[in-house]
Amino acid sequence: MFHEKHYRTFFKSITWLIIGFLVTFGVLIFFTRNWKDSFFDASLIQILKFIFFYIHERAWNKSNYGQEIKLSKILK
């Protein structure tokens, strides 16, 4: 069974945080034209999403739902 290490989940969360921040910040800038508020709001939103994404990934990692090991690929 594949088991994801905590540091892998953490780095996946960081990359997703960066992508999400840039998208959220861009959308907020587009609609508000206020750089300061957009930066603050995007930062707060992404920090909360980072925390919940990490918890979500760790919970899914405890499940083997939808995972299978293909021995033929492992043995090659």
Biopython code that builds the backbone (N, CA, C, O; Angstrom):
import numpy as np
from Bio.PDB.StructureBuilder import StructureBuilder

atoms = [
    (1, "MET", "N", (0.837, -1.183, 0.000)),
    (1, "MET", "CA", (0.000, 0.000, 0.000)),
    (1, "MET", "C", (0.881, 1.245, 0.000)),
    (1, "MET", "O", (1.885, 1.301, 0.711)),
    (2, "PHE", "N", (0.515, 2.213, -0.775)),
    (2, "PHE", "CA", (1.210, 3.492, -0.848)),
    (2, "PHE", "C", (0.859, 4.324, 0.370)),
    (2, "PHE", "O", (-0.315, 4.489, 0.701)),
    (3, "HIS", "N", (1.869, 4.846, 1.030)),
    (3, "HIS", "CA", (1.647, 5.709, 2.194)),
    (3, "HIS", "C", (2.443, 6.990, 1.997)),
    (3, "HIS", "O", (3.659, 6.958, 1.807)),
    (4, "GLU", "N", (1.755, 8.092, 2.044)),
    (4, "GLU", "CA", (2.393, 9.390, 1.843)),
    (4, "GLU", "C", (2.981, 9.883, 3.154)),
    (4, "GLU", "O", (2.319, 9.856, 4.191)),
    (5, "LYS", "N", (4.224, 10.333, 3.102)),
    (5, "LYS", "CA", (4.900, 10.881, 4.282)),
    (5, "LYS", "C", (4.352, 12.270, 4.597)),
    (5, "LYS", "O", (3.822, 12.952, 3.720)),
    (6, "HIS", "N", (4.485, 12.680, 5.858)),
    (6, "HIS", "CA", (3.984, 13.998, 6.272)),
    (6, "HIS", "C", (4.657, 15.125, 5.488)),
    (6, "HIS", "O", (3.995, 16.089, 5.104)),
    (7, "TYR", "N", (5.970, 15.014, 5.248)),
    (7, "TYR", "CA", (6.652, 16.098, 4.540)),
    (7, "TYR", "C", (6.160, 16.222, 3.097)),
    (7, "TYR", "O", (6.135, 17.326, 2.554)),
    (8, "ARG", "N", (5.765, 15.104, 2.464)),
    (8, "ARG", "CA", (5.217, 15.177, 1.104)),
    (8, "ARG", "C", (3.884, 15.922, 1.127)),
    (8, "ARG", "O", (3.641, 16.792, 0.291)),
    (9, "THR", "N", (3.020, 15.578, 2.088)),
    (9, "THR", "CA", (1.739, 16.269, 2.220)),
    (9, "THR", "C", (1.962, 17.746, 2.491)),
    (9, "THR", "O", (1.259, 18.591, 1.935)),
    (10, "PHE", "N", (2.933, 18.069, 3.340)),
    (10, "PHE", "CA", (3.233, 19.456, 3.670)),
    (10, "PHE", "C", (3.669, 20.231, 2.429)),
    (10, "PHE", "O", (3.184, 21.338, 2.193)),
    (11, "PHE", "N", (4.577, 19.665, 1.632)),
    (11, "PHE", "CA", (5.047, 20.359, 0.436)),
    (11, "PHE", "C", (3.967, 20.460, -0.636)),
    (11, "PHE", "O", (3.908, 21.450, -1.365)),
    (12, "LYS", "N", (3.116, 19.447, -0.735)),
    (12, "LYS", "CA", (1.970, 19.552, -1.642)),
    (12, "LYS", "C", (1.059, 20.697, -1.190)),
    (12, "LYS", "O", (0.535, 21.447, -2.013)),
    (13, "SER", "N", (0.879, 20.819, 0.116)),
    (13, "SER", "CA", (0.047, 21.893, 0.658)),
    (13, "SER", "C", (0.658, 23.261, 0.371)),
    (13, "SER", "O", (-0.063, 24.208, 0.055)),
    (14, "ILE", "N", (1.986, 23.372, 0.479)),
    (14, "ILE", "CA", (2.671, 24.639, 0.196)),
    (14, "ILE", "C", (2.514, 25.034, -1.266)),
    (14, "ILE", "O", (2.207, 26.189, -1.563)),
    (15, "THR", "N", (2.721, 24.090, -2.186)),
    (15, "THR", "CA", (2.580, 24.432, -3.606)),
    (15, "THR", "C", (1.146, 24.824, -3.926)),
    (15, "THR", "O", (0.911, 25.740, -4.714)),
    (16, "TRP", "N", (0.185, 24.133, -3.315)),
    (16, "TRP", "CA", (-1.213, 24.479, -3.534)),
    (16, "TRP", "C", (-1.529, 25.843, -2.923)),
    (16, "TRP", "O", (-2.326, 26.595, -3.483)),
    (17, "LEU", "N", (-0.921, 26.170, -1.792)),
    (17, "LEU", "CA", (-1.108, 27.465, -1.158)),
    (17, "LEU", "C", (-0.652, 28.587, -2.094)),
    (17, "LEU", "O", (-1.340, 29.597, -2.243)),
    (18, "ILE", "N", (0.494, 28.405, -2.713)),
    (18, "ILE", "CA", (1.037, 29.430, -3.612)),
    (18, "ILE", "C", (0.127, 29.617, -4.822)),
    (18, "ILE", "O", (-0.197, 30.747, -5.189)),
    (19, "ILE", "N", (-0.282, 28.520, -5.437)),
    (19, "ILE", "CA", (-1.166, 28.604, -6.604)),
    (19, "ILE", "C", (-2.490, 29.265, -6.209)),
    (19, "ILE", "O", (-2.977, 30.167, -6.890)),
    (20, "GLY", "N", (-3.058, 28.798, -5.099)),
    (20, "GLY", "CA", (-4.330, 29.354, -4.642)),
    (20, "GLY", "C", (-4.227, 30.828, -4.292)),
    (20, "GLY", "O", (-5.129, 31.610, -4.594)),
    (21, "PHE", "N", (-3.117, 31.208, -3.649)),
    (21, "PHE", "CA", (-2.937, 32.623, -3.303)),
    (21, "PHE", "C", (-2.904, 33.489, -4.562)),
    (21, "PHE", "O", (-3.575, 34.519, -4.629)),
    (22, "LEU", "N", (-2.132, 33.074, -5.548)),
    (22, "LEU", "CA", (-2.016, 33.869, -6.770)),
    (22, "LEU", "C", (-3.356, 34.019, -7.480)),
    (22, "LEU", "O", (-3.687, 35.103, -7.961)),
    (23, "VAL", "N", (-4.122, 32.944, -7.548)),
    (23, "VAL", "CA", (-5.441, 33.007, -8.188)),
    (23, "VAL", "C", (-6.381, 33.896, -7.383)),
    (23, "VAL", "O", (-7.044, 34.769, -7.942)),
    (24, "THR", "N", (-6.439, 33.679, -6.076)),
    (24, "THR", "CA", (-7.334, 34.463, -5.222)),
    (24, "THR", "C", (-6.954, 35.947, -5.247)),
    (24, "THR", "O", (-7.819, 36.814, -5.369)),
    (25, "PHE", "N", (-5.679, 36.223, -5.133)),
    (25, "PHE", "CA", (-5.206, 37.607, -5.161)),
    (25, "PHE", "C", (-5.549, 38.266, -6.495)),
    (25, "PHE", "O", (-6.006, 39.409, -6.529)),
    (26, "GLY", "N", (-5.329, 37.550, -7.581)),
    (26, "GLY", "CA", (-5.650, 38.084, -8.909)),
    (26, "GLY", "C", (-7.129, 38.404, -9.075)),
    (26, "GLY", "O", (-7.488, 39.447, -9.621)),
    (27, "VAL", "N", (-7.977, 37.511, -8.607)),
    (27, "VAL", "CA", (-9.426, 37.743, -8.711)),
    (27, "VAL", "C", (-9.838, 38.926, -7.840)),
    (27, "VAL", "O", (-10.627, 39.767, -8.271)),
    (28, "LEU", "N", (-9.312, 38.997, -6.624)),
    (28, "LEU", "CA", (-9.656, 40.114, -5.736)),
    (28, "LEU", "C", (-9.173, 41.446, -6.290)),
    (28, "LEU", "O", (-9.889, 42.445, -6.215)),
    (29, "ILE", "N", (-7.977, 41.469, -6.841)),
    (29, "ILE", "CA", (-7.469, 42.703, -7.467)),
    (29, "ILE", "C", (-8.364, 43.128, -8.625)),
    (29, "ILE", "O", (-8.684, 44.306, -8.782)),
    (30, "PHE", "N", (-8.758, 42.158, -9.422)),
    (30, "PHE", "CA", (-9.602, 42.442, -10.586)),
    (30, "PHE", "C", (-10.913, 43.114, -10.169)),
    (30, "PHE", "O", (-11.360, 44.070, -10.803)),
    (31, "PHE", "N", (-11.522, 42.600, -9.095)),
    (31, "PHE", "CA", (-12.820, 43.126, -8.689)),
    (31, "PHE", "C", (-12.741, 44.328, -7.755)),
    (31, "PHE", "O", (-13.631, 45.178, -7.787)),
    (32, "THR", "N", (-11.706, 44.425, -6.925)),
    (32, "THR", "CA", (-11.675, 45.507, -5.935)),
    (32, "THR", "C", (-10.721, 46.639, -6.286)),
    (32, "THR", "O", (-10.931, 47.775, -5.862)),
    (33, "ARG", "N", (-9.682, 46.348, -7.050)),
    (33, "ARG", "CA", (-8.635, 47.331, -7.376)),
    (33, "ARG", "C", (-7.937, 47.861, -6.122)),
    (33, "ARG", "O", (-7.340, 48.938, -6.146)),
    (34, "ASN", "N", (-8.015, 47.102, -5.034)),
    (34, "ASN", "CA", (-7.407, 47.504, -3.767)),
    (34, "ASN", "C", (-6.339, 46.475, -3.404)),
    (34, "ASN", "O", (-6.656, 45.380, -2.939)),
    (35, "TRP", "N", (-5.065, 46.833, -3.621)),
    (35, "TRP", "CA", (-3.962, 45.903, -3.425)),
    (35, "TRP", "C", (-3.815, 45.458, -1.975)),
    (35, "TRP", "O", (-3.611, 44.275, -1.706)),
    (36, "LYS", "N", (-3.916, 46.394, -1.045)),
    (36, "LYS", "CA", (-3.696, 46.095, 0.365)),
    (36, "LYS", "C", (-4.750, 45.124, 0.894)),
    (36, "LYS", "O", (-4.410, 44.091, 1.472)),
    (37, "ASP", "N", (-6.008, 45.448, 0.701)),
    (37, "ASP", "CA", (-7.085, 44.574, 1.175)),
    (37, "ASP", "C", (-7.076, 43.233, 0.450)),
    (37, "ASP", "O", (-7.328, 42.194, 1.060)),
    (38, "SER", "N", (-6.788, 43.253, -0.838)),
    (38, "SER", "CA", (-6.746, 42.010, -1.614)),
    (38, "SER", "C", (-5.642, 41.099, -1.102)),
    (38, "SER", "O", (-5.841, 39.890, -0.983)),
    (39, "PHE", "N", (-4.492, 41.660, -0.800)),
    (39, "PHE", "CA", (-3.378, 40.862, -0.277)),
    (39, "PHE", "C", (-3.736, 40.248, 1.083)),
    (39, "PHE", "O", (-3.500, 39.063, 1.321)),
    (40, "PHE", "N", (-4.309, 41.069, 1.967)),
    (40, "PHE", "CA", (-4.694, 40.583, 3.289)),
    (40, "PHE", "C", (-5.749, 39.482, 3.184)),
    (40, "PHE", "O", (-5.611, 38.426, 3.801)),
    (41, "ASP", "N", (-6.797, 39.729, 2.408)),
    (41, "ASP", "CA", (-7.872, 38.746, 2.265)),
    (41, "ASP", "C", (-7.378, 37.451, 1.623)),
    (41, "ASP", "O", (-7.716, 36.361, 2.083)),
    (42, "ALA", "N", (-6.587, 37.568, 0.574)),
    (42, "ALA", "CA", (-6.054, 36.380, -0.094)),
    (42, "ALA", "C", (-5.159, 35.583, 0.849)),
    (42, "ALA", "O", (-5.195, 34.352, 0.848)),
    (43, "SER", "N", (-4.361, 36.273, 1.646)),
    (43, "SER", "CA", (-3.485, 35.598, 2.608)),
    (43, "SER", "C", (-4.289, 34.842, 3.651)),
    (43, "SER", "O", (-4.003, 33.678, 3.932)),
    (44, "LEU", "N", (-5.281, 35.482, 4.222)),
    (44, "LEU", "CA", (-6.112, 34.851, 5.246)),
    (44, "LEU", "C", (-6.852, 33.639, 4.680)),
    (44, "LEU", "O", (-6.881, 32.576, 5.301)),
    (45, "ILE", "N", (-7.436, 33.803, 3.521)),
    (45, "ILE", "CA", (-8.161, 32.702, 2.875)),
    (45, "ILE", "C", (-7.226, 31.525, 2.636)),
    (45, "ILE", "O", (-7.583, 30.384, 2.929)),
    (46, "GLN", "N", (-6.050, 31.783, 2.114)),
    (46, "GLN", "CA", (-5.132, 30.696, 1.772)),
    (46, "GLN", "C", (-4.548, 30.001, 2.996)),
    (46, "GLN", "O", (-4.296, 28.797, 2.955)),
    (47, "ILE", "N", (-4.332, 30.727, 4.069)),
    (47, "ILE", "CA", (-3.843, 30.091, 5.299)),
    (47, "ILE", "C", (-4.894, 29.109, 5.827)),
    (47, "ILE", "O", (-4.565, 27.990, 6.220)),
    (48, "LEU", "N", (-6.149, 29.536, 5.832)),
    (48, "LEU", "CA", (-7.217, 28.634, 6.272)),
    (48, "LEU", "C", (-7.340, 27.430, 5.341)),
    (48, "LEU", "O", (-7.509, 26.302, 5.806)),
    (49, "LYS", "N", (-7.257, 27.659, 4.035)),
    (49, "LYS", "CA", (-7.357, 26.562, 3.080)),
    (49, "LYS", "C", (-6.163, 25.614, 3.203)),
    (49, "LYS", "O", (-6.313, 24.406, 3.023)),
    (50, "PHE", "N", (-4.996, 26.145, 3.506)),
    (50, "PHE", "CA", (-3.792, 25.330, 3.708)),
    (50, "PHE", "C", (-4.005, 24.347, 4.862)),
    (50, "PHE", "O", (-3.710, 23.158, 4.741)),
    (51, "ILE", "N", (-4.515, 24.854, 5.965)),
    (51, "ILE", "CA", (-4.742, 24.023, 7.140)),
    (51, "ILE", "C", (-5.737, 22.909, 6.825)),
    (51, "ILE", "O", (-5.489, 21.746, 7.143)),
    (52, "PHE", "N", (-6.850, 23.258, 6.207)),
    (52, "PHE", "CA", (-7.867, 22.251, 5.899)),
    (52, "PHE", "C", (-7.420, 21.290, 4.799)),
    (52, "PHE", "O", (-7.792, 20.117, 4.825)),
    (53, "PHE", "N", (-6.630, 21.761, 3.835)),
    (53, "PHE", "CA", (-6.097, 20.866, 2.807)),
    (53, "PHE", "C", (-5.175, 19.832, 3.432)),
    (53, "PHE", "O", (-5.247, 18.654, 3.084)),
    (54, "TYR", "N", (-4.315, 20.248, 4.342)),
    (54, "TYR", "CA", (-3.391, 19.330, 4.999)),
    (54, "TYR", "C", (-4.162, 18.258, 5.774)),
    (54, "TYR", "O", (-3.857, 17.071, 5.661)),
    (55, "ILE", "N", (-5.151, 18.672, 6.553)),
    (55, "ILE", "CA", (-5.973, 17.726, 7.311)),
    (55, "ILE", "C", (-6.694, 16.773, 6.360)),
    (55, "ILE", "O", (-6.745, 15.567, 6.606)),
    (56, "HIS", "N", (-7.241, 17.303, 5.294)),
    (56, "HIS", "CA", (-7.951, 16.496, 4.302)),
    (56, "HIS", "C", (-7.027, 15.458, 3.670)),
    (56, "HIS", "O", (-7.408, 14.296, 3.534)),
    (57, "GLU", "N", (-5.829, 15.861, 3.287)),
    (57, "GLU", "CA", (-4.871, 14.929, 2.685)),
    (57, "GLU", "C", (-4.457, 13.836, 3.661)),
    (57, "GLU", "O", (-4.343, 12.673, 3.272)),
    (58, "ARG", "N", (-4.231, 14.190, 4.918)),
    (58, "ARG", "CA", (-3.830, 13.182, 5.907)),
    (58, "ARG", "C", (-4.968, 12.207, 6.162)),
    (58, "ARG", "O", (-4.722, 11.014, 6.339)),
    (59, "ALA", "N", (-6.196, 12.680, 6.183)),
    (59, "ALA", "CA", (-7.342, 11.791, 6.378)),
    (59, "ALA", "C", (-7.471, 10.826, 5.202)),
    (59, "ALA", "O", (-7.694, 9.634, 5.414)),
    (60, "TRP", "N", (-7.335, 11.312, 3.964)),
    (60, "TRP", "CA", (-7.412, 10.448, 2.791)),
    (60, "TRP", "C", (-6.249, 9.471, 2.753)),
    (60, "TRP", "O", (-6.394, 8.363, 2.235)),
    (61, "ASN", "N", (-5.113, 9.856, 3.286)),
    (61, "ASN", "CA", (-3.956, 8.973, 3.288)),
    (61, "ASN", "C", (-4.186, 7.757, 4.191)),
    (61, "ASN", "O", (-3.565, 6.714, 3.988)),
    (62, "LYS", "N", (-5.053, 7.878, 5.163)),
    (62, "LYS", "CA", (-5.361, 6.748, 6.038)),
    (62, "LYS", "C", (-6.276, 5.729, 5.351)),
    (62, "LYS", "O", (-6.416, 4.598, 5.817)),
    (63, "SER", "N", (-6.884, 6.132, 4.260)),
    (63, "SER", "CA", (-7.796, 5.256, 3.531)),
    (63, "SER", "C", (-7.082, 4.635, 2.332)),
    (63, "SER", "O", (-6.206, 5.259, 1.734)),
    (64, "ASN", "N", (-7.452, 3.428, 1.989)),
    (64, "ASN", "CA", (-6.911, 2.822, 0.771)),
    (64, "ASN", "C", (-7.962, 2.807, -0.341)),
    (64, "ASN", "O", (-7.804, 2.106, -1.340)),
    (65, "TYR", "N", (-9.012, 3.567, -0.166)),
    (65, "TYR", "CA", (-10.084, 3.649, -1.153)),
    (65, "TYR", "C", (-9.527, 4.101, -2.506)),
    (65, "TYR", "O", (-8.879, 5.142, -2.610)),
    (66, "GLY", "N", (-9.788, 3.310, -3.519)),
    (66, "GLY", "CA", (-9.369, 3.657, -4.876)),
    (66, "GLY", "C", (-7.910, 3.404, -5.174)),
    (66, "GLY", "O", (-7.429, 3.806, -6.234)),
    (67, "GLN", "N", (-7.185, 2.752, -4.279)),
    (67, "GLN", "CA", (-5.772, 2.461, -4.498)),
    (67, "GLN", "C", (-5.598, 0.963, -4.696)),
    (67, "GLN", "O", (-6.278, 0.153, -4.066)),
    (68, "GLU", "N", (-4.691, 0.618, -5.566)),
    (68, "GLU", "CA", (-4.339, -0.770, -5.736)),
    (68, "GLU", "C", (-2.867, -0.873, -6.074)),
    (68, "GLU", "O", (-2.289, 0.035, -6.670)),
    (69, "ILE", "N", (-2.273, -1.972, -5.693)),
    (69, "ILE", "CA", (-0.868, -2.201, -5.987)),
    (69, "ILE", "C", (-0.791, -3.122, -7.189)),
    (69, "ILE", "O", (-1.419, -4.180, -7.210)),
    (70, "LYS", "N", (-0.037, -2.727, -8.170)),
    (70, "LYS", "CA", (0.166, -3.554, -9.361)),
    (70, "LYS", "C", (1.579, -4.115, -9.270)),
    (70, "LYS", "O", (2.556, -3.436, -9.584)),
    (71, "LEU", "N", (1.664, -5.342, -8.843)),
    (71, "LEU", "CA", (2.950, -5.979, -8.610)),
    (71, "LEU", "C", (3.798, -6.052, -9.883)),
    (71, "LEU", "O", (5.025, -5.994, -9.811)),
    (72, "SER", "N", (3.159, -6.178, -11.036)),
    (72, "SER", "CA", (3.915, -6.280, -12.275)),
    (72, "SER", "C", (4.742, -5.026, -12.520)),
    (72, "SER", "O", (5.854, -5.117, -13.042)),
    (73, "LYS", "N", (4.226, -3.865, -12.157)),
    (73, "LYS", "CA", (4.969, -2.605, -12.340)),
    (73, "LYS", "C", (6.032, -2.437, -11.263)),
    (73, "LYS", "O", (7.084, -1.850, -11.516)),
    (74, "ILE", "N", (5.770, -2.940, -10.079)),
    (74, "ILE", "CA", (6.729, -2.807, -8.981)),
    (74, "ILE", "C", (7.940, -3.704, -9.220)),
    (74, "ILE", "O", (9.066, -3.308, -8.920)),
    (75, "LEU", "N", (7.730, -4.892, -9.749)),
    (75, "LEU", "CA", (8.804, -5.859, -9.935)),
    (75, "LEU", "C", (9.698, -5.547, -11.130)),
    (75, "LEU", "O", (10.796, -6.096, -11.223)),
    (76, "LYS", "N", (9.273, -4.701, -12.029)),
    (76, "LYS", "CA", (10.082, -4.382, -13.222)),
    (76, "LYS", "C", (11.236, -3.475, -12.907)),
    (76, "LYS", "O", (12.004, -3.120, -13.801)),
]
sb = StructureBuilder()
sb.init_structure("model")
sb.init_model(0)
sb.init_chain("A")
sb.init_seg("    ")
for serial, (resi, resn, name, xyz) in enumerate(atoms, 1):
    if name == "N":
        sb.init_residue(resn, " ", resi, " ")
    sb.init_atom(name, np.array(xyz, "f"), 0.0, 1.0, " ", f" {name:<3s}", serial, name[0])
structure = sb.get_structure()
